[in-house]
């Protein structure tokens, strides 16, 4: 997993996991550069 990039919440900056784990779980067909990952932790998503 050399291409793993840490994902952080875009609002508070909390580390959430790694992009490659998400990509493998969802079986993306296109390369990750074209996929925009919008990451928000549970706390921020509940604050809406």
C-alpha distance matrix in Angstrom:
0.0 3.8 5.5 5.6 9.3 11.6 14.3 17.8 21.1 23.0 26.2 25.8 22.5 21.2 17.5 16.6 12.9 9.8 10.2 7.4 9.0 12.3 11.6 10.8 13.7 16.0 15.1 15.5 17.2 17.1 14.5 13.3 15.7 18.6 17.7 19.3 17.8 20.8 19.8 22.8 22.9 25.5 28.1 28.2 28.4 31.3 33.1 33.8
3.8 0.0 3.8 5.6 8.7 11.5 14.6 18.0 21.5 22.9 26.3 25.9 22.3 21.6 18.0 17.8 14.4 11.1 11.3 9.3 11.8 14.6 13.7 13.6 16.7 18.6 17.5 17.2 18.5 17.7 14.5 13.3 14.8 18.2 17.9 19.3 18.3 21.3 20.6 23.6 24.1 27.0 29.3 29.1 29.6 32.7 34.1 34.8
5.5 3.8 0.0 3.8 6.3 9.8 12.4 15.9 19.2 20.2 23.8 23.9 20.4 20.1 16.7 16.3 13.1 9.5 8.6 7.1 10.4 12.4 11.1 12.0 15.1 16.3 15.4 14.5 15.8 14.6 11.2 9.6 11.1 14.4 14.1 15.6 14.9 18.0 17.8 21.1 22.1 25.1 27.5 26.9 27.1 30.4 31.8 32.1
5.6 5.6 3.8 0.0 3.8 6.6 9.2 12.8 16.1 17.7 21.0 20.8 17.4 16.7 13.2 12.6 9.4 5.8 6.0 5.2 7.8 10.0 9.9 10.9 13.4 15.0 14.9 14.4 16.6 15.7 12.7 10.3 12.2 15.2 14.0 14.7 13.1 15.9 15.0 18.1 18.6 21.6 24.0 23.6 24.0 27.2 28.6 29.2
9.3 8.7 6.3 3.8 0.0 3.8 6.3 9.6 13.0 14.3 17.6 17.5 14.1 13.9 10.7 10.7 8.4 5.4 5.5 7.0 9.5 10.6 11.0 13.0 14.9 16.0 16.5 15.5 17.9 16.4 13.4 10.3 11.4 14.4 12.9 12.8 11.1 13.4 12.5 15.5 16.3 19.7 21.7 20.9 21.6 24.9 26.0 26.5
11.6 11.5 9.8 6.6 3.8 0.0 3.8 6.5 10.2 12.1 15.0 14.4 10.9 10.3 7.0 7.5 5.8 4.6 6.5 8.9 10.0 10.9 12.6 14.5 15.6 17.0 18.2 17.6 20.4 19.2 16.5 13.1 14.3 16.8 14.8 13.8 11.3 12.7 10.7 13.1 13.4 16.8 18.5 18.0 19.1 22.1 23.1 24.1
14.3 14.6 12.4 9.2 6.3 3.8 0.0 3.8 6.9 8.8 11.9 11.8 8.8 8.5 5.9 5.5 5.4 5.4 6.2 9.7 10.3 9.9 12.0 14.5 14.9 15.7 17.6 16.7 19.8 18.6 16.5 12.8 13.9 15.7 13.1 11.5 8.5 9.1 6.9 9.4 10.2 13.7 15.5 14.7 15.5 18.7 19.7 20.4
17.8 18.0 15.9 12.8 9.6 6.5 3.8 0.0 3.8 6.1 8.6 8.1 5.1 5.2 4.3 5.4 7.4 8.8 9.9 13.5 13.7 13.0 15.4 18.0 17.9 18.6 20.8 19.9 23.0 21.7 19.8 16.0 16.6 18.2 15.5 13.1 10.1 9.3 6.5 7.6 8.1 11.9 12.9 11.8 13.4 16.5 16.9 17.9
21.1 21.5 19.2 16.1 13.0 10.2 6.9 3.8 0.0 3.8 5.5 5.7 4.6 5.2 6.4 6.6 9.7 11.6 12.3 15.9 15.8 14.3 16.9 19.7 19.0 19.2 22.0 21.0 24.3 23.0 21.6 17.8 18.4 19.3 16.3 13.4 10.3 8.2 5.1 4.5 5.4 9.2 9.8 8.2 9.9 13.0 13.2 14.2
23.0 22.9 20.2 17.7 14.3 12.1 8.8 6.1 3.8 0.0 3.8 6.1 5.8 8.2 9.7 10.2 12.8 14.0 13.8 17.6 18.1 16.2 18.3 21.5 21.0 20.7 23.2 21.6 24.6 22.9 21.4 17.8 17.6 18.2 15.6 12.2 9.9 7.4 6.0 5.8 8.3 11.7 11.9 9.2 10.7 14.0 13.5 13.7
26.2 26.3 23.8 21.0 17.6 15.0 11.9 8.6 5.5 3.8 0.0 3.8 5.9 8.4 11.1 11.9 15.1 16.9 17.2 21.0 21.0 19.2 21.5 24.6 23.8 23.5 26.3 25.0 28.0 26.4 25.2 21.5 21.4 21.8 19.1 15.6 13.4 10.3 8.7 6.7 8.2 10.9 9.9 6.9 9.4 12.1 10.7 11.3
25.8 25.9 23.9 20.8 17.5 14.4 11.8 8.1 5.7 6.1 3.8 0.0 3.8 5.7 9.2 10.9 14.3 16.6 17.7 21.3 21.1 19.9 22.6 25.3 24.5 24.8 27.6 26.6 29.8 28.4 26.9 23.1 23.2 24.1 21.4 18.2 15.5 12.9 10.4 8.3 8.1 10.8 9.2 7.4 10.8 12.8 11.6 13.3
22.5 22.3 20.4 17.4 14.1 10.9 8.8 5.1 4.6 5.8 5.9 3.8 0.0 3.8 6.3 8.8 11.7 13.7 15.0 18.5 18.6 17.9 20.4 23.0 22.7 23.3 25.7 24.7 27.8 26.3 24.4 20.6 20.7 22.1 19.6 16.7 14.0 12.2 9.6 8.7 8.8 12.1 11.5 10.2 13.0 15.5 14.9 16.4
21.2 21.6 20.1 16.7 13.9 10.3 8.5 5.2 5.2 8.2 8.4 5.7 3.8 0.0 3.8 6.2 9.5 12.3 14.3 17.5 16.9 16.6 19.5 21.7 21.0 22.1 24.8 24.3 27.7 26.6 24.8 21.1 21.9 23.3 20.5 18.0 14.8 13.2 9.8 8.7 7.2 10.3 10.0 10.0 12.6 14.7 14.8 16.9
17.5 18.0 16.7 13.2 10.7 7.0 5.9 4.3 6.4 9.7 11.1 9.2 6.3 3.8 0.0 3.8 6.1 8.8 11.3 14.2 13.7 13.8 16.7 18.6 18.3 19.7 22.1 21.8 25.2 24.3 22.3 18.6 19.8 21.6 18.8 16.9 13.6 12.9 9.6 9.8 8.5 11.7 12.5 12.7 14.6 17.0 17.7 19.5
16.6 17.8 16.3 12.6 10.7 7.5 5.5 5.4 6.6 10.2 11.9 10.9 8.8 6.2 3.8 0.0 3.8 7.1 9.4 12.2 11.0 10.7 14.0 15.8 15.0 16.4 19.1 19.1 22.7 22.2 20.6 17.2 18.9 20.3 17.2 15.5 11.8 11.3 7.8 8.3 6.9 9.7 11.6 12.1 13.1 15.6 17.1 18.6
12.9 14.4 13.1 9.4 8.4 5.8 5.4 7.4 9.7 12.8 15.1 14.3 11.7 9.5 6.1 3.8 0.0 3.8 6.9 9.0 7.7 8.4 11.5 12.8 12.5 14.5 16.6 17.0 20.4 20.1 18.4 15.1 17.3 19.0 16.1 15.2 11.8 12.5 9.6 11.2 10.3 12.9 15.3 15.7 16.3 18.9 20.6 21.9
9.8 11.1 9.5 5.8 5.4 4.6 5.4 8.8 11.6 14.0 16.9 16.6 13.7 12.3 8.8 7.1 3.8 0.0 3.8 5.5 5.5 6.8 8.9 10.4 11.2 13.0 14.4 14.4 17.5 17.1 15.0 11.9 14.2 16.3 13.8 13.5 10.7 12.5 10.6 13.1 13.2 16.0 18.4 18.4 18.7 21.7 23.3 24.2
10.2 11.3 8.6 6.0 5.5 6.5 6.2 9.9 12.3 13.8 17.2 17.7 15.0 14.3 11.3 9.4 6.9 3.8 0.0 3.8 5.5 5.2 6.2 8.7 9.9 10.7 11.9 11.1 14.2 13.5 11.5 8.3 10.8 12.6 10.1 10.3 7.9 10.6 9.8 13.1 14.2 17.0 19.7 19.1 18.9 22.1 23.8 24.1
7.4 9.3 7.1 5.2 7.0 8.9 9.7 13.5 15.9 17.6 21.0 21.3 18.5 17.5 14.2 12.2 9.0 5.5 3.8 0.0 3.8 5.4 4.9 6.0 8.4 9.8 9.9 9.9 12.6 12.5 10.6 8.4 11.5 13.5 11.5 12.8 11.0 14.0 13.4 16.6 17.4 19.9 22.8 22.5 22.1 25.2 27.2 27.4
9.0 11.8 10.4 7.8 9.5 10.0 10.3 13.7 15.8 18.1 21.0 21.1 18.6 16.9 13.7 11.0 7.7 5.5 5.5 3.8 0.0 3.8 5.5 5.3 6.1 8.7 9.8 10.9 14.1 14.8 13.6 11.5 14.8 16.3 13.7 14.7 12.2 14.5 13.3 15.9 16.0 17.9 21.1 21.4 20.8 23.5 25.9 26.4
12.3 14.6 12.4 10.0 10.6 10.9 9.9 13.0 14.3 16.2 19.2 19.9 17.9 16.6 13.8 10.7 8.4 6.8 5.2 5.4 3.8 0.0 3.8 5.5 5.1 6.2 8.3 8.9 12.6 13.2 12.6 10.3 13.7 14.3 11.2 12.0 9.4 11.6 10.8 13.6 14.3 16.1 19.5 19.3 18.2 21.2 23.6 23.7
11.6 13.7 11.1 9.9 11.0 12.6 12.0 15.4 16.9 18.3 21.5 22.6 20.4 19.5 16.7 14.0 11.5 8.9 6.2 4.9 5.5 3.8 0.0 3.8 5.4 5.3 5.7 5.6 9.0 9.7 9.2 7.6 11.3 11.8 9.4 11.3 9.8 12.8 13.1 16.3 17.5 19.5 22.8 22.3 21.1 24.2 26.5 26.2
10.8 13.6 12.0 10.9 13.0 14.5 14.5 18.0 19.7 21.5 24.6 25.3 23.0 21.7 18.6 15.8 12.8 10.4 8.7 6.0 5.3 5.5 3.8 0.0 3.8 5.5 4.9 6.9 9.8 11.5 11.3 10.6 14.4 15.1 12.9 15.0 13.5 16.4 16.2 19.1 19.8 21.4 24.9 24.9 23.6 26.4 29.0 28.9
13.7 16.7 15.1 13.4 14.9 15.6 14.9 17.9 19.0 21.0 23.8 24.5 22.7 21.0 18.3 15.0 12.5 11.2 9.9 8.4 6.1 5.1 5.4 3.8 0.0 3.8 5.6 8.3 11.6 13.7 14.1 13.0 16.7 16.9 14.1 15.7 13.7 15.8 15.3 17.7 18.1 19.1 22.7 23.0 21.4 23.9 26.8 26.8
16.0 18.6 16.3 15.0 16.0 17.0 15.7 18.6 19.2 20.7 23.5 24.8 23.3 22.1 19.7 16.4 14.5 13.0 10.7 9.8 8.7 6.2 5.3 5.5 3.8 0.0 3.8 5.7 9.2 11.3 12.5 11.8 15.3 14.7 11.9 13.7 12.3 14.5 14.9 17.5 18.5 19.5 23.2 23.0 20.9 23.7 26.4 25.9
15.1 17.5 15.4 14.9 16.5 18.2 17.6 20.8 22.0 23.2 26.3 27.6 25.7 24.8 22.1 19.1 16.6 14.4 11.9 9.9 9.8 8.3 5.7 4.9 5.6 3.8 0.0 3.8 6.3 9.1 10.6 10.9 14.6 14.0 12.1 14.8 14.1 16.9 17.7 20.6 21.8 23.1 26.7 26.4 24.5 27.4 30.0 29.4
15.5 17.2 14.5 14.4 15.5 17.6 16.7 19.9 21.0 21.6 25.0 26.6 24.7 24.3 21.8 19.1 17.0 14.4 11.1 9.9 10.9 8.9 5.6 6.9 8.3 5.7 3.8 0.0 3.8 5.6 7.4 8.0 11.3 10.4 8.8 11.8 12.0 15.1 16.5 19.8 21.6 23.3 26.7 25.8 24.0 27.2 29.5 28.5
17.2 18.5 15.8 16.6 17.9 20.4 19.8 23.0 24.3 24.6 28.0 29.8 27.8 27.7 25.2 22.7 20.4 17.5 14.2 12.6 14.1 12.6 9.0 9.8 11.6 9.2 6.3 3.8 0.0 3.8 6.8 9.0 11.7 10.4 10.2 13.7 14.7 18.0 19.8 23.2 25.2 27.0 30.3 29.2 27.4 30.7 32.8 31.7
17.1 17.7 14.6 15.7 16.4 19.2 18.6 21.7 23.0 22.9 26.4 28.4 26.3 26.6 24.3 22.2 20.1 17.1 13.5 12.5 14.8 13.2 9.7 11.5 13.7 11.3 9.1 5.6 3.8 0.0 3.8 6.5 8.3 6.9 7.6 11.4 13.1 16.5 18.7 22.3 24.7 26.9 29.9 28.5 27.0 30.4 32.2 30.9
14.5 14.5 11.2 12.7 13.4 16.5 16.5 19.8 21.6 21.4 25.2 26.9 24.4 24.8 22.3 20.6 18.4 15.0 11.5 10.6 13.6 12.6 9.2 11.3 14.1 12.5 10.6 7.4 6.8 3.8 0.0 3.8 5.5 6.0 7.2 10.7 12.3 16.0 17.9 21.6 23.9 26.5 29.3 27.9 26.9 30.4 32.0 31.0
13.3 13.3 9.6 10.3 10.3 13.1 12.8 16.0 17.8 17.8 21.5 23.1 20.6 21.1 18.6 17.2 15.1 11.9 8.3 8.4 11.5 10.3 7.6 10.6 13.0 11.8 10.9 8.0 9.0 6.5 3.8 0.0 3.8 5.3 5.0 7.9 8.9 12.7 14.3 18.1 20.4 23.2 25.9 24.4 23.6 27.2 28.6 27.9
15.7 14.8 11.1 12.2 11.4 14.3 13.9 16.6 18.4 17.6 21.4 23.2 20.7 21.9 19.8 18.9 17.3 14.2 10.8 11.5 14.8 13.7 11.3 14.4 16.7 15.3 14.6 11.3 11.7 8.3 5.5 3.8 0.0 3.8 5.6 7.6 9.8 13.3 15.4 19.1 21.7 24.8 27.1 25.2 24.7 28.4 29.4 28.4
18.6 18.2 14.4 15.2 14.4 16.8 15.7 18.2 19.3 18.2 21.8 24.1 22.1 23.3 21.6 20.3 19.0 16.3 12.6 13.5 16.3 14.3 11.8 15.1 16.9 14.7 14.0 10.4 10.4 6.9 6.0 5.3 3.8 0.0 3.8 6.5 9.5 12.7 15.5 19.1 22.1 24.8 27.2 25.1 24.1 27.8 28.9 27.4
17.7 17.9 14.1 14.0 12.9 14.8 13.1 15.5 16.3 15.6 19.1 21.4 19.6 20.5 18.8 17.2 16.1 13.8 10.1 11.5 13.7 11.2 9.4 12.9 14.1 11.9 12.1 8.8 10.2 7.6 7.2 5.0 5.6 3.8 0.0 3.8 6.2 9.5 12.2 15.7 18.7 21.2 23.8 21.8 20.6 24.3 25.6 24.3
19.3 19.3 15.6 14.7 12.8 13.8 11.5 13.1 13.4 12.2 15.6 18.2 16.7 18.0 16.9 15.5 15.2 13.5 10.3 12.8 14.7 12.0 11.3 15.0 15.7 13.7 14.8 11.8 13.7 11.4 10.7 7.9 7.6 6.5 3.8 0.0 3.8 6.3 9.4 12.8 16.1 18.8 21.0 18.7 17.7 21.5 22.4 21.0
17.8 18.3 14.9 13.1 11.1 11.3 8.5 10.1 10.3 9.9 13.4 15.5 14.0 14.8 13.6 11.8 11.8 10.7 7.9 11.0 12.2 9.4 9.8 13.5 13.7 12.3 14.1 12.0 14.7 13.1 12.3 8.9 9.8 9.5 6.2 3.8 0.0 3.8 6.0 9.6 12.6 15.4 17.7 15.8 14.9 18.7 19.8 19.0
20.8 21.3 18.0 15.9 13.4 12.7 9.1 9.3 8.2 7.4 10.3 12.9 12.2 13.2 12.9 11.3 12.5 12.5 10.6 14.0 14.5 11.6 12.8 16.4 15.8 14.5 16.9 15.1 18.0 16.5 16.0 12.7 13.3 12.7 9.5 6.3 3.8 0.0 3.8 6.6 10.1 12.7 14.8 12.4 11.5 15.3 16.2 15.2
19.8 20.6 17.8 15.0 12.5 10.7 6.9 6.5 5.1 6.0 8.7 10.4 9.6 9.8 9.6 7.8 9.6 10.6 9.8 13.4 13.3 10.8 13.1 16.2 15.3 14.9 17.7 16.5 19.8 18.7 17.9 14.3 15.4 15.5 12.2 9.4 6.0 3.8 0.0 3.8 6.7 9.7 11.8 10.1 9.7 13.4 14.5 14.4
22.8 23.6 21.1 18.1 15.5 13.1 9.4 7.6 4.5 5.8 6.7 8.3 8.7 8.7 9.8 8.3 11.2 13.1 13.1 16.6 15.9 13.6 16.3 19.1 17.7 17.5 20.6 19.8 23.2 22.3 21.6 18.1 19.1 19.1 15.7 12.8 9.6 6.6 3.8 0.0 3.8 6.6 8.2 6.3 6.3 9.8 10.8 11.2
22.9 24.1 22.1 18.6 16.3 13.4 10.2 8.1 5.4 8.3 8.2 8.1 8.8 7.2 8.5 6.9 10.3 13.2 14.2 17.4 16.0 14.3 17.5 19.8 18.1 18.5 21.8 21.6 25.2 24.7 23.9 20.4 21.7 22.1 18.7 16.1 12.6 10.1 6.7 3.8 0.0 3.8 5.6 5.6 6.3 8.8 10.3 11.8
25.5 27.0 25.1 21.6 19.7 16.8 13.7 11.9 9.2 11.7 10.9 10.8 12.1 10.3 11.7 9.7 12.9 16.0 17.0 19.9 17.9 16.1 19.5 21.4 19.1 19.5 23.1 23.3 27.0 26.9 26.5 23.2 24.8 24.8 21.2 18.8 15.4 12.7 9.7 6.6 3.8 0.0 3.8 5.6 5.2 6.2 8.8 10.7
28.1 29.3 27.5 24.0 21.7 18.5 15.5 12.9 9.8 11.9 9.9 9.2 11.5 10.0 12.5 11.6 15.3 18.4 19.7 22.8 21.1 19.5 22.8 24.9 22.7 23.2 26.7 26.7 30.3 29.9 29.3 25.9 27.1 27.2 23.8 21.0 17.7 14.8 11.8 8.2 5.6 3.8 0.0 3.8 5.5 5.3 6.4 9.4
28.2 29.1 26.9 23.6 20.9 18.0 14.7 11.8 8.2 9.2 6.9 7.4 10.2 10.0 12.7 12.1 15.7 18.4 19.1 22.5 21.4 19.3 22.3 24.9 23.0 23.0 26.4 25.8 29.2 28.5 27.9 24.4 25.2 25.1 21.8 18.7 15.8 12.4 10.1 6.3 5.6 5.6 3.8 0.0 3.8 5.4 5.1 7.1
28.4 29.6 27.1 24.0 21.6 19.1 15.5 13.4 9.9 10.7 9.4 10.8 13.0 12.6 14.6 13.1 16.3 18.7 18.9 22.1 20.8 18.2 21.1 23.6 21.4 20.9 24.5 24.0 27.4 27.0 26.9 23.6 24.7 24.1 20.6 17.7 14.9 11.5 9.7 6.3 6.3 5.2 5.5 3.8 0.0 3.8 5.5 5.9
31.3 32.7 30.4 27.2 24.9 22.1 18.7 16.5 13.0 14.0 12.1 12.8 15.5 14.7 17.0 15.6 18.9 21.7 22.1 25.2 23.5 21.2 24.2 26.4 23.9 23.7 27.4 27.2 30.7 30.4 30.4 27.2 28.4 27.8 24.3 21.5 18.7 15.3 13.4 9.8 8.8 6.2 5.3 5.4 3.8 0.0 3.8 5.5
33.1 34.1 31.8 28.6 26.0 23.1 19.7 16.9 13.2 13.5 10.7 11.6 14.9 14.8 17.7 17.1 20.6 23.3 23.8 27.2 25.9 23.6 26.5 29.0 26.8 26.4 30.0 29.5 32.8 32.2 32.0 28.6 29.4 28.9 25.6 22.4 19.8 16.2 14.5 10.8 10.3 8.8 6.4 5.1 5.5 3.8 0.0 3.8
33.8 34.8 32.1 29.2 26.5 24.1 20.4 17.9 14.2 13.7 11.3 13.3 16.4 16.9 19.5 18.6 21.9 24.2 24.1 27.4 26.4 23.7 26.2 28.9 26.8 25.9 29.4 28.5 31.7 30.9 31.0 27.9 28.4 27.4 24.3 21.0 19.0 15.2 14.4 11.2 11.8 10.7 9.4 7.1 5.9 5.5 3.8 0.0
